[in-house]
Amino acid sequence: MGLFQKKNKTEEPVILQKGAKCCRCGRILKQHDSFTVLDRKLYCRKCAQAKRDWYFLEWHALIDD
């Protein structure tokens, strides 16, 4: 498989349980809210963006070394 070929990912939709919360800020998530699963944890949209930004900064720190 080449580097730039598409992978067939069959991801199942995530169904939230009642009372699901963001693991960072504690906001209660509902099925119609936008949320992300990172490292098997639920994040609201705002916290997920902050987590991705942090991963990006860590990656750049590794490159700079």
N, C-alpha and C positions, 0 to 999 in steps of 0.2 A: 504494500500500500504506500503510495507516495505521500510526501509531506503535505501537499496542498489539496488532497482529495477529501471530499466530504465523507464523514462517517455517518452511518445510519444509526442514529440514537432514537430509541423508542422509550422516551421518558413518560412515565405515568404521571398524571396530574396529582398534585399533593392535596389531600383533603385534610383540612384542619379540624382538630378536635375542639369541642366547646371549651372556651377559656384558654386557648393557646396564646402565649405571650412572647414578645420579643425577648431574647435572652440577654440583651444589652440594656435596654431602657425600661423593659417591663410593660410596654404598651400592649393592650389586648388586641390580637389580630383576628379579623373576620375573614371569611372566605372571599369576599369581594374586594378586600384591601390588597394592595400590592405588597408582597413579601418575598423573601429570598431564603433559600436554604443553603448555608455555607458551613462546611465542616460538621454536617448533621445537626445544625442548630438553626432555629428560626430567627430571622432578622426583619424588622420593618424596613421600608424603602430607604429611609434616612440613615439608619444604622448600617445597612448593607453597603451603602455608598461610602460611608466612613471606613468600613472594614476593607473594602476594595482599595481605597486610597492608601490605607496603611500597608496593605500587601504590596502595592506598587512602590511605595517609598522603601520598604524593606528590600525589594528586588533591586532597586537602584543602588542601595547601599552595598549589596553584595557585588554588583557590577563594578562599583567604584574601587573596591578593595583590590 
